[in-house]
Structures are given as C-alpha cells and as structure tokens.
Amino acid sequence: MKISTKQFTLFFTISLCLLLSGCSSNQATPHVVDVDTSDLLYDEAFPEHSTFTIETEKQIYALDDEMYDFVHSHLMQKDDPFIRAKLLLTKLFYRSPEKLQYLSGANLTAQQAFHQNTANCLSLTILAYALARESNLDIKFQEVIIPEYWIREGSYNMLTGHVNLKVVGDAKTQYKIVWGRNETTIDFDPYAVKKHFPKNIISKNRVTAMYYNNKGAQALVDDELSLAYAYFKASIIQEHDFSPVWGNLGLLYKKVGLTDYAEQAYLASVKFNNKNYNAWNNLAILVTEQEKYEEATKIYSYIHKARMKNPYYHALLGEEAFYNGDYKLSINHYKKAKTMSDREHEFYFGLARSYYKLGDYKQSEYYLLKAKRYANFKDLEDKYQSKLNLLSKL
C-alpha cells in the first residue's frame, strides 16, 4: 500500500496524547540483505558539507551563567532529589509569563531552549538533563516505546518519537529514601507517563545522535541538502547503528539522484531495526520505481498489516487524503482513528478541517470543540479557540 513518495523518518519528540500500546504483527519480515555501511557516507556528493559548523556534544548540553543561577537559586536548597526533580519541571514551565511553549521544528541546544522558551520535546529533555546534572540529580535518558506517530510539514510526513528522563537519586550525596518510591520521571508529556508505555534506557550518545538527525531532517525539509548531509553524517558518527538516520540519509540520496546509495541506506536502516516501517516504506517506493513490483508488494503488505492496529496510521492516511483533496476519504480515515483512540485532539482537528472543506460548518465546529477539549497544551487550546471564533462569524 503506497503512502507517499516523499515520506521519511524524523525522530524528534513531540507531546502526544496516546492511548494505545504499540501495534504488532505476525507477518513475516521481508528478507533483509546484509549491507556494508563502511562506504555509505558519500562526501563527494556534498562537497560543501564540511563548511558548516556542527554543534559539538559539549555545546548541545552546555549551561551559561543564567542557567547556573537558575539551578542554584531554585533547586539546590531541596535535599530530596525527587522533590528537586519535580521543582525543576515546575520552574521550567513557569519561570516567565509566557510559559514554556512547544514547537515541533525547534531543534535547539540546552542554552537556546532555555532562553527562547520554545522547543520541541527532545530539546526540552536535553535542557532538563543539563539542568538536572548541575543540580546533582542522578538521571538517565529513556526512550518511550510509543505507536508510530506522524506529523506533516509541507510535502513530508515526519515520524516522531518520545524520550524522557528517569531520576534515580542524588549523584553526589548519600540521601536515603526512607519511605515511598525511589525514582521519578521528568517528562514533558504527562499522557505518555500515565499510559505506562514500555521504556528503554538509552545513552547520551543516542540522544545526541537523535539531535543531529532532527537537525538534518529539518535541513532536508528546508532543501538545504549539504547541511542535511553534514548533520546526518554527524549522527552516524555519534551512533553508527541508529536506524532512523540511515533512512533519512537514504531519502537525501534519492533526492539528489543517487538511487543505488539510497537503496543501500534504506537497507542499512532496516538492518539496524527491522521494525523501522518508515524505512521499509521508502524502500518499497524506490523498488516500485525500479519496477521490482513483486518485492514492493511484499514490503507494502508487511508494513500495512503491521500498522493496521495503530490509530495514528489511520490518521496518517486521513492526512494524506486531506492533502490530496479527498475530504470524504479523509473523514473516513480519521473516524477510524477516533474509534480506536477517542481522546486524541489531532483526530478531531483532522475531522474539523475536512468538514470545513466540505462546507459543513456545524460538524466542523463540533469537532473543533472536541479538539479543544482534549488539547494537552495551552497554546493548542488557544489555536482551536481562534478557529472556533472564525467559524462563529460564518
């Protein structure tokens, strides 16, 4: 089943209201041909990539004087590390009148996120990590295993992920837990915490690779191809077996006509994670264009069956239908998604948009009200309210 000829994996985190566990499939995985990744970085295709200054790991997590003052003025007076962790989250959100704002494309260093007061969830987690370390918290990064979830930016569908911080104690003192829990979580999405999705402890190297991958993906969206390559290369050097970046590199290669390299990069991506369905999908698109129809059909069948229990897959199909102007089909897909997960604000917004395009303003208003009800950020509520205000004038 073909989704989009311009689809790629982008592992930045986003605040989601997720209600279902990850989908699974008994369908046999297509055969993965082993691929040698040692020669897959093709610098000669992007000769300008070396002219860009890529943030070092130290720069990504560095604090400045104002951030040091924030930690020592607001956090260090608390002996209990778990109270300190909760205070960190509260103080981050409410340290300015505008409060902390979420923006999916804001891939920022810790310092940038602190001062701009706007970031995506990966950057917010990097910021929280940097501040937590300075406040002597013993912390670990966690990857939250959520269902595949996409957002659209222009002609691209971006697959998102989620990370948070696990606080296990105090790194420098012998503070003892006498009663109660001996760990807590710093997470910018309370819904992900409440649903108890599985989590894996991941290294700081992996998070840094995610950061570079995000920056590269945004550069690719912006058609800054040499910059995209520079960041993808930095991600691979940071963590060679990080599957999403190989899939993104494959999309970049395909965009500049290097189809053989693109195919090898997609194969590398699924080699490192054979459940990277986005990389499989991009590989299927490529082999379809190469007229390898039998191979493509096997891959499409595999990923479609694997995704059928995921409401966000149906929402993706709804978004694709909306993008292509088929608003009735979009409604059908979003209603399917809503049936599977009835508290996701974006499903209701998708329905509201499609009904609006069909001229059914009453239904559009109904679903906008639903979207506002389940919005998990104040700025999202305000966005939906502004659209309701415009509808009321029609």
C-alpha positions, 0 to 999 in steps of 0.5 A: 500500500503506497503512502507517499513518495516523499515520506521519511523518518524524523525522530524528534519528540513531540507531546502526544496524547496516546492511548494505545500500546504499540501495534504488532504483527505476525507477518513475516519480515521481508528478507533483509540483505546484509549491507556494508555501511563502511562506504555509505557516507558519500562526501563527494556528493556534498562537497560543501558539507564540511563548511558548516559548523556542527554543534559539538556534544559539549555545546548541545548540553552546555549551561551559561551563567543564567542557567547556573543561577537558575539551578542554584537559586531554585533547586539546590536548597531541596535535599530530596532529589525527587522533590528537586526533580519535580521543582525543576519541571515546575520552574521550567514551565513557569519561570516567565509569563509566557510559559514554556511553549512547544514547537515541533521544528525547534531543534535547539541546544540546552542554552537556546531552549532555555532562553527562547522558551520554545522547543520541541520535546527532545530539546526540552529533555536535553535542557532538563538533563543539563539542568538536572546534572548541575543540580546533582540529580542522578538521571538517565535518558529513556526512550518511550516505546510509543505507536508510530506517530506522524506529523506533516510539514509541507510535502513530508510526513515526519515520524516522531518519537518520545524520550524522557528522563528517569531520576534515580537519586542524588549523584553526589550525596548519600540521601536515603529514601526512607519511605515511598518510591525511589525514582521519578520521571521528568517528562514533558508529556504527562499522557505518555507517563500515565499510559505506562508505555514500555521504556528503554534506557538509552545513552547520551550518545543516542540522544545526541545522535537523535539531535543531529538527525532532527537537525538534518531532517529539518535541513532536508525539509528546508532543501538545504541538502549539504547541511542535511548531509553534514548533520546526518553524517554527524549522527552516524558518527555519534551512533553508527547503528541508529536506524532512523538516520540511515533512512533519512540519509537514504531519502537525501540520496534519492533526492539528489539522484543517487538511487543505488546509495539510497537503496543501500541506506534504506537497507542499512536502516532496516538492518539496524531495526527491522521494525523501522516501517518508515524505512521499509516504506521508502524502500518499497517506493524506490523498488516500485520505481525500479519496477521490482513490483513483486518485492514492493508488494511484499514490503507494502503488505508487511508494513500495512498489516503491521500498522493496521492496529495503530490509530495514528496510521489511520490518521496518517492516511486521513492526512494524506487524503486531506492533502490530496483533496479527498475530504470524504476519504479523509473523514473516513480515515480519521473516524477510524482513528477516533474509534480506536483512540477517542481522546486524541485532539489531532483526530478531531482537528483532522475531522474539523478541517475536512468538514470545513472543506466540505462546507459543513460548518456545524460538524466542523465546529463540533469537532473543533470543540472536541479538539479543544477539549482534549488539547494537552497544551495551552497554546493548542487550546488557544489555536482551536479557540481562534478557529472556533471564533472564525467559524462563529462569524460564518 
